């Protein structure tokens, strides 16, 4: 069973940067991977996704131009570089794996089968 472990969250001032990492255990990492977030009192929302080869990515409109998703398959790790952070980016960020796909990327959280435990990102104004 693949397990996903996020790291890199923390407290940062508005305008600052953080890089989240998600390490996957298991024999294969041949999955589309995604990042989602959930703020208090709100539903979990899509942030970014990347296919296995890294040739296809997708972003939520709210993070386009500020966040970058990438992956290192040799390390079984996916990253989320977050720049120009805003207070509204404050949330628990979750890494997820879509084990049914490795070419296409999806924004719907129901496509994703495996989830990490989440890492808190807090942006102060």
Secondary structure, 3 states (H helix, E strand, C coil): CCCEEEECCEEEECCCCEEEEEEECCCCCCCEEEEEEECCCCCCEEEEEECCCCCCEEECCCCCCCEEEEEEHHHCEEEEEECCCCHHHCEEEEEEEECCCCCCCCCCHHHCCEECCCEEEEEEC
